[in-house]
Amino acid sequence: MNHRRVQVGSLFVLSLVATVLLASGVPALIGPTTVAPLVEEVKDAVVNINATRSADFFGRRWSRRDSQAIGSGVIIDAENGYVVTNEHVIRGAKTVKVTLADEREFVATMIGADAATDVAVLQIPSEDLHALPLADSDETRVGDFVLAIGNPFGLLEHTVTSGIVSGLGRQGLGIEAIEDFIQTDAAINQGNSGGPLINFSGEIIGINTAILGPSGNLGIAFAIPSNLVSAIVDELVEFGGIARGYLGVGMDDIAPDEKEKIIRMYELDEVVGVLITRVEEGSAAFDAGIKADDIITSFNGNVVEQYPDLWRQINIAKIGEKVPIELLRDGELQTVYAEIRPKTWHVDWQYPFLAGATLRDINPQDEQFDELEGKGWFIQKLQPNSPASELELEVGDVITPLSGFRRDIDVIEIYRDGETQTISVP
């Protein structure tokens, strides 16, 4: 993607908060007292998102009515017209309208969306657009100054708040399935979801996604880091969907007493990594020679300190990619290589009639399933005499998306040999 780097002439941002103590003891601000020039440079890339959904309405008579979801987005590629926003802003939308700061309106084309990271990519006509570059979020530090910009109302009604980066790598919040948030104290209102969190060089370091508290004024907000956004965008643009990686291991953090034991036993200075508790036979990890009790210290060049770090790296790894994995075994560091495979699912807890079937998400690279738009479960294995086999399902079938639980489902649709078929559920 071609990104234009924003240059902000004479804005010396480092002096924004510099103070000098006067004889009276009252601090005085020296240097620029405004970020208006920076806002002026970046605001045209921030857009309003208006997603129209059909919703059931229960009044005197049941009916379906349209409802609107409002959010923000940011143009990241002017040449191709790519706009990034949150998946939750456009989820379930039948149409999405993008309004620019100069009052132009476009009905956007959906390129792809990923609910696990809350990232979506839209496309609008590439006519005289202004884009912002994605920064290297790994270079972001706690204490960096940032601006959160949104366009919840369209036209020229931008909202701008400032703050600092309060934390990095925030996870375990239960907001998204894959979490690696930048935490900021810049106020982010609900209509600003999908808008950019930018540094003082005019680069995107994150996409605003969540606030702590309904009003957004508690001083705690979260953004998806730009490096994760970039990886998801690239795959959505190329394939229209995300196939999650699968290594085939159980993992856990190393208990403090176990860590001390390992350090003493092997005379190490420290132990940082994730403990492997089990290895699935026939998995990518098994074939790479990974064993239970190994400690993975690095995955695909990224240091892992806790199990969510490793889990996230596995999930965003590209299918078919052979990644280096550094591990500690018997006090010695070694490197193995594992070829990432698609994640498999066992869903019999929710759909008992599928017990015995090993499923995986459709790989967006599978051209034979293009018309399914990346949605569905591919049957990878099928146990004989299982409930799933009694439905006359076959390895290679694709089950189209299911919603609800067993009591809600009387039939399922499968895709077999280029055709959709219906199977009754007993």
N, C-alpha and C positions, 0 to 999 in steps of 0.2 A: 504494500500500500504506500502511496505517496502522501506524506504528511508535511504541512508547512509549519516550520518552527516560528513561534511568535517572538518577536523582538520588542522589548518595551524600552525604547530609547533611553531616557534619562532617569528612569525610575530605579532608584537605588534602594532596593527593598531591604537590604540588610540594615539600613539606617532607620527603618520605619519605627522600630521600637527602642532605638538607642536613646538613653537618657543621660543627663548630666546633673549632678547635684549642685544647686546654687547655694550661695552663702546662707540663704534663709532655710535651707534644707528641703525646699520644694523641688521635685524633679521637673525638668523641662524637656519636651520632646524636640529633638533636632532632626533635620532632614524632612522629607516629604511626609505630610500628614494625611495622605489620601492614596487609595489604590484605584481611583477612577480611571487613570490612563490604562491600567492593566485590564480593568473590566471592559473598557471601550474596545480594546483589542480582541477580546475573546467572546464577547456577548453574541456576535452574529452566528457563532457555531452552535449556540445553545437553542434548542427548539422545544416547542410544545407538542405533546403527544395526546391525542384524543382518540380513545379506543371505544368503539361501539359494540356492545354485546346484546344478545337477546336473552331475556330473563323471564322465568315463569312468574306470573302475577296472580295472586289468589285474592280476589275480591268477591263480589257477588257472582261473578262468572270467571272461570279460569281463562287466562289469556297469556300471550307472550308479548312483552313490551321491550323496547330498546332501553338500555342503560348506558351511561357513559363513565369511563374511567379516565381520569386526567393525570398526566405525569409530565416528565421532562425527558429530554434526550440530548445527544450531542453528535454532531457530524464529525466523523473521524477520517473520512476519505472523500474529498471533494470531487475527485476524478470519477469515482464510481457511485457517488451518492449514498454511501453507507452511513447509517445512523445507528448508534448504540443506545439502548434504553434497558429498563428492567423487564424481565420476563413477566413478572406479576402485573405490570402495567398493561400489557397487551394480551394477557392470558384469556383465551376464549373469545377473542374479538372477531367479529365478522368483517369489520373494516377498521383501518387505522389511518387517521388523518394527522399529517405533520404540518405545523404552522411555523414559518420562519419569522425572524425578527422584522423582516421587511414586508410582512403581511402576506407573503406568498403562501398558498396552501396546496398540499399534495396528498393524494391518497397513496399511501405507501405500499410497497410490495414486501411481504414477509419473506426474509431470506432464511431465517432459522431462529430457534429459541431453545434455551437450556434451563429448565426449572431448577436443576441441582445447584447451579451457580447464580441464578437469577439474571442471566444475560440474554438479550435478544438483539438481533440485527435486522434493521429495516433498510429499504432502498427507495430513494426518491430520485427524480430526474436531476442529472448532474449539470445544472445550469447556474453558473455564477455562484457557487457555494463557497462557504468559508469553513475550513476544517481545523481542528486542533490536534496536535500530535500526542501520541501516548508516550509518557515518560517511562523510564526504567524504575518501577516501583521498589525494586530491591535497593535502590539508592536513597529511598525515603528514610528519614530519621525522626525519632520522637523529638518534638520541639520545633519541627519545620512549620513555617507559616503556610496556611492554605486558605483558599476561597472555595465556598460551595455555591454554585450558581444553578438556578432553576428557571423554568419558564412555564409555571403552572397555568397561566392565563392566556398565553399566546401573545402575538404582536410584540409590543415593546415592553411588556410588563415583566421584566426579569426581576428575580429576587437574588440578592447577593448577601452572604454572611461570611465572616472571617473567623479564623481560629487557628489552632495549632494541631499537629498530629499528637494525639494523647497516648496512642498505643499501636503496636503492630502485631500481626499474626493472631488476632483475636479469634477464638474458636470455641466450640462447645456452647454456643448461645441458643441453638435450636432454631435459628432463623432460616438457614438454608441447609441443604444436605452436604454441601462442600463449603466449608467456611475458612477464610483466611483474611479477616477483615482489617482494614485500617480504621482505627478509632479516632474520632476528632471531636473537639468541643464546639466546632462551628455548627450553629443551629441549622437543622435540616427539616423543613416542613414536609408534610406528606406529599404535596404536589410537586416537590422537588425530586422525588424518586426517579432515578434514571438520568439525572443531570450529572455534570462532572464535578469532581473535587480536583482543583488545579493547584499547582505550585506557583511560585511567584516568577517563574519563567514562562508562564502561560501554557504549561503542559499538563495533560491529564494524568494524575497519579491514581485516580480511582473513580468509580461510578457509584454515586450515592444510592444506598439501597434500603437502609433501615434506621429507625430512631428508637430510642428507649423511652417509652411513654407515649401516650396518644397525641400530645400536643407538640412534641418535638422540641421542647424548651428546657429539657433537663440537663443539657450540656453533654449528652452522650449520643453520638451518631456513628454510623458505620458505612464504609465504602468498600466495594470490591476492588482489590488492587489491580492496577493497569496491566501488569504482566499476566495475571490470570485472565483478565478481559481479552487481552491480545491473543492468547492461546485459544480461547473459546471462539472468538470472532473468526480466526483463521479457519478453524474446522467447520464452523457454521457456513462460512462463505464458500468453502470448497465442497462440502458434502451436504449441507442443509440440516445436519443433525450431529449429535455427539454419541459415539460408541464408547462406553466406559471401559477402562482397562481393568484387567484382572490378573493377579499374581498367583493366588491360591495359597495364602498363608493365614494363620492366626497370629495375632500380635498383641503385645501389651507393653506398657512402660516398665522399666526396670525398677524394682523396689529398692529403696535406699540401702537396706541391709544386704541385699544381693549385690548391689553395685560395689559396696565396700568389700565384700567377699571376693569379687572378681579382681578388684584393684590389688588386694593383698596377695591373692593366689598367683597372679601373673606379673606382679611388681610393675603395675601401670601407674601413670600419673593421674589419669581420669578415664572414665567410661561414659561416653555419650552415644546414645542410639536407642533402637527399639528392639525389644526381645521377641524373637520368633517362637511361638508356643506350639505350632503344629504346621505341617506342610501337606497339602492335599496331593495324593498320589496322582501322577499324570498331569499335574498342573505345570504352568510356566516355571514356578519356583522349583518344583521337583526336578524338572528337566535341566534346570540351571545348576543343580547340586546344592541348593539351599537346604539346611537341616534345622530341625527344632533345636532350640538353645543358641542358635546363631544370633548375633547382635548386628542388625543392619545400621550402619553409621551414615551411609550416603546412598541416595537413589537418583540415578541419572544426573549426577553432578551436583545434587542439592543435599545439603546436610540435613539429617533428620534427627530431632532430639526427643520427640514424643510421638506416640502412635498416630495421632491425627495428622502429623506432618507426612508420615509415610503413606497413610491411607489416601490423603489428598493427592500426593504425587503419583500414586498408582492410578487413581481415577482419571487424571488428566493426561496420562501418557498415551501416546498414539498407538492404535492397534497395529500390530506387526512390527513395531519398532523394537530393536534389540538394545536394551538399556544396560549400562554398567551399574552394578550394585556392589558397594563396598561393605564388607562385613567383618566382624571380629569373631574368630573361632579359636578356642583354646589359647587365647592371648595373642594371636597373630592376626594381622590385617590381611585380607585377600579380596580380590575383585572377581566377581562372576558376571555373566551376561545372561539376561532373561529376555525372551521374546514375548512382548505383551499380547495377551489374548482378550477377546471380548468378555465382559462380565457375564456370569451365569446367574440364574435366579431359580429359587425353589419357592413356589407360592402356594403350596398345598394348605398352609395355615389359613389362607384367605379363601382359596378355591379348592376344596377337598377333591373335586373331580379331576384336578390336574396333578394329584399325587402320583409320583413316579416319573414325571417329566422334568428334565433339566432344560431350562430356558435361558436364552440370552437376548439382549436387545438386538434389533436389526442393525447390522453394520451399515452406516450410510454409504460405504463404498460398494455395497452389493448392488450392482446395476439391475439385477433381476427383480429387485423389490422397489424400484424407483416409484411406481405408482402408489406405494404405501406411505410415501413421504417420511420414511424413517420411523414409522410407528408400528409396533407390534413385537411379539415374542417369537423368536425362532426356536423350534424344538431341536435341541442338540442331542439329547439322549432320551430313551424311553425304556423303562423297566417292563419286562414281560409280566402279564397278569396283574398289572397295576390299574387303578381307576382310570388313568389317562389312556392306557392302551385299550381298555374296554370301550372307550369312546371312538375307537378306530382312528385315532390320531396316528400320524406317521412322522418319523424323523425327517426334517426338512420342511414340514408344515410351518406356517406362520400364523399364530393366533392374533387376531386384531385386538386392539386395546379393550380391556374390560374395565368396568367401573362398578362400584358397589361390592357387596359380599354375596355369598352363595345363594341366599334367599332371594336375591334380586334377579338371578340369571336363569333363564329357561333354555336359551340357545347361545352358542358361540359361533363366530364366523372365523373361518380359516382361509388362508391363501395357499393354494396348492396348484402347481403346474400352470401358473399364470391366470388362475381363475379363483374367484371367491366362492366358497361353499359354506352352507349352514349345517351345524351339527346340534342335535337336541341334547340337552343335559338331563339325565334321569333324576 
